Amino acid sequence: MAEVAGRGFADVLREAVENPDVLAEPQGLELARFLENRNFVIELSPIVIGQAPRPDDELGVGRRYARQTPALRDAVKMALEGRV
């Protein structure tokens, strides 16, 4: 979390916890690359994965981005709240 906050990503990350597609917006692109490089999210590009899955809030699947695992949402949420 310190690295995310130090890079100024905390506000965008808070939004992305609820809506991973925030990462596709201009303010989220740098954070998206940061998270992709660490295998926390994946861009849902038809070129990369074929047909994109249906959006699912519970699983963290948006139209453009998805978390690698649903547990990441809870972990990030806890870290943002200072519970980790």
Phi and psi restraints in degrees (value plus and minus 20) as a CYANA .aco file:
   2 ALA   PHI     -81.5   -41.5
   2 ALA   PSI     -60.1   -20.1
   3 GLU   PHI     -86.6   -46.6
   3 GLU   PSI     -59.5   -19.5
   4 VAL   PHI     -84.3   -44.3
   4 VAL   PSI     -67.3   -27.3
   5 ALA   PHI     -84.9   -44.9
   5 ALA   PSI     -60.9   -20.9
   6 GLY   PHI     -82.4   -42.4
   6 GLY   PSI     -48.1    -8.1
   7 ARG   PHI    -109.6   -69.6
   7 ARG   PSI     -20.8    19.2
   8 GLY   PHI      60.1   100.1
   8 GLY   PSI       3.5    43.5
   9 PHE   PHI    -115.1   -75.1
   9 PHE   PSI     -25.0    15.0
  10 ALA   PHI     -77.2   -37.2
  10 ALA   PSI     -65.3   -25.3
  11 ASP   PHI     -84.9   -44.9
  11 ASP   PSI     -63.0   -23.0
  12 VAL   PHI     -87.1   -47.1
  12 VAL   PSI     -57.9   -17.9
  13 LEU   PHI     -82.9   -42.9
  13 LEU   PSI     -59.6   -19.6
  14 ARG   PHI     -77.5   -37.5
  14 ARG   PSI     -63.7   -23.7
  15 GLU   PHI     -87.3   -47.3
  15 GLU   PSI     -60.7   -20.7
  16 ALA   PHI     -87.9   -47.9
  16 ALA   PSI     -43.0    -3.0
  17 VAL   PHI     -79.6   -39.6
  17 VAL   PSI     -60.0   -20.0
  18 GLU   PHI    -109.2   -69.2
  18 GLU   PSI     -49.7    -9.7
  19 ASN   PHI    -162.4  -122.4
  19 ASN   PSI      76.2   116.2
  20 PRO   PHI     -81.1   -41.1
  20 PRO   PSI     -38.6     1.4
  21 ASP   PHI     -91.5   -51.5
  21 ASP   PSI     -30.3     9.7
  22 VAL   PHI     -78.3   -38.3
  22 VAL   PSI     -47.8    -7.8
  23 LEU   PHI     -85.9   -45.9
  23 LEU   PSI     -39.0     1.0
  24 ALA   PHI    -108.0   -68.0
  24 ALA   PSI     -28.7    11.3
  25 GLU   PHI    -105.0   -65.0
  25 GLU   PSI     138.6   178.6
  26 PRO   PHI     -70.8   -30.8
  26 PRO   PSI     -61.1   -21.1
  27 GLN   PHI     -92.7   -52.7
  27 GLN   PSI     -32.9     7.1
  28 GLY   PHI    -125.0   -85.0
  28 GLY   PSI     -27.2    12.8
  29 LEU   PHI     -82.6   -42.6
  29 LEU   PSI     -62.3   -22.3
  30 GLU   PHI     -87.0   -47.0
  30 GLU   PSI     -61.3   -21.3
  31 LEU   PHI     -84.0   -44.0
  31 LEU   PSI     -58.9   -18.9
  32 ALA   PHI     -77.7   -37.7
  32 ALA   PSI     -67.0   -27.0
  33 ARG   PHI     -83.2   -43.2
  33 ARG   PSI     -61.4   -21.4
  34 PHE   PHI     -78.3   -38.3
  34 PHE   PSI     -68.1   -28.1
  35 LEU   PHI     -91.2   -51.2
  35 LEU   PSI     -56.5   -16.5
  36 GLU   PHI     -83.8   -43.8
  36 GLU   PSI     -61.5   -21.5
  37 ASN   PHI     -84.4   -44.4
  37 ASN   PSI     -40.9    -0.9
  38 ARG   PHI    -125.1   -85.1
  38 ARG   PSI     -11.2    28.8
  39 ASN   PHI      40.0    80.0
  39 ASN   PSI      17.5    57.5
  40 PHE   PHI    -113.5   -73.5
  40 PHE   PSI     -50.3   -10.3
  41 VAL   PHI    -156.8  -116.8
  41 VAL   PSI     144.7   184.7
  42 ILE   PHI    -154.8  -114.8
  42 ILE   PSI     120.2   160.2
  43 GLU   PHI     -98.9   -58.9
  43 GLU   PSI     112.7   152.7
  44 LEU   PHI    -109.9   -69.9
  44 LEU   PSI      49.9    89.9
  45 SER   PHI    -111.8   -71.8
  45 SER   PSI     107.6   147.6
  46 PRO   PHI     -76.7   -36.7
  46 PRO   PSI     -49.4    -9.4
  47 ILE   PHI     -85.3   -45.3
  47 ILE   PSI     -55.7   -15.7
  48 VAL   PHI    -104.3   -64.3
  48 VAL   PSI     -65.1   -25.1
  49 ILE   PHI    -137.8   -97.8
  49 ILE   PSI     -14.3    25.7
  50 GLY   PHI      64.1   104.1
  50 GLY   PSI    -152.5  -112.5
  51 GLN   PHI     -96.2   -56.2
  51 GLN   PSI     109.9   149.9
  52 ALA   PHI     -89.5   -49.5
  52 ALA   PSI     122.1   162.1
  53 PRO   PHI     -92.0   -52.0
  53 PRO   PSI     144.6   184.6
  54 ARG   PHI     -91.1   -51.1
  54 ARG   PSI     122.7   162.7
  55 PRO   PHI     -78.6   -38.6
  55 PRO   PSI     121.0   161.0
  56 ASP   PHI    -168.3  -128.3
  56 ASP   PSI      85.7   125.7
  57 ASP   PHI     -79.8   -39.8
  57 ASP   PSI     -60.2   -20.2
  58 GLU   PHI     -83.1   -43.1
  58 GLU   PSI     -58.1   -18.1
  59 LEU   PHI    -107.4   -67.4
  59 LEU   PSI     -32.5     7.5
  60 GLY   PHI      62.3   102.3
  60 GLY   PSI      12.9    52.9
  61 VAL   PHI    -127.4   -87.4
  61 VAL   PSI      98.5   138.5
  62 GLY   PHI    -122.3   -82.3
  62 GLY   PSI    -183.8  -143.8
  63 ARG   PHI    -101.5   -61.5
  63 ARG   PSI     -51.4   -11.4
  64 ARG   PHI    -134.7   -94.7
  64 ARG   PSI     -47.1    -7.1
  65 TYR   PHI    -156.6  -116.6
  65 TYR   PSI     135.3   175.3
  66 ALA   PHI    -164.0  -124.0
  66 ALA   PSI     127.1   167.1
  67 ARG   PHI     -93.0   -53.0
  67 ARG   PSI     128.4   168.4
  68 GLN   PHI     -85.4   -45.4
  68 GLN   PSI     -51.6   -11.6
  69 THR   PHI    -168.2  -128.2
  69 THR   PSI     122.2   162.2
  70 PRO   PHI     -79.5   -39.5
  70 PRO   PSI     -47.0    -7.0
  71 ALA   PHI     -84.1   -44.1
  71 ALA   PSI     -43.4    -3.4
  72 LEU   PHI     -81.5   -41.5
  72 LEU   PSI     -55.9   -15.9
  73 ARG   PHI     -78.0   -38.0
  73 ARG   PSI     -70.1   -30.1
  74 ASP   PHI     -85.5   -45.5
  74 ASP   PSI     -60.7   -20.7
  75 ALA   PHI     -83.5   -43.5
  75 ALA   PSI     -63.8   -23.8
  76 VAL   PHI     -87.9   -47.9
  76 VAL   PSI     -61.3   -21.3
  77 LYS   PHI     -79.9   -39.9
  77 LYS   PSI     -65.1   -25.1
  78 MET   PHI     -83.4   -43.4
  78 MET   PSI     -61.7   -21.7
  79 ALA   PHI     -85.4   -45.4
  79 ALA   PSI     -61.3   -21.3
  80 LEU   PHI     -84.9   -44.9
  80 LEU   PSI     -50.8   -10.8
  81 GLU   PHI    -106.4   -66.4
  81 GLU   PSI     -20.7    19.3
  82 GLY   PHI      55.7    95.7
  82 GLY   PSI       2.4    42.4
  83 ARG   PHI    -114.8   -74.8
  83 ARG   PSI     -13.2    26.8
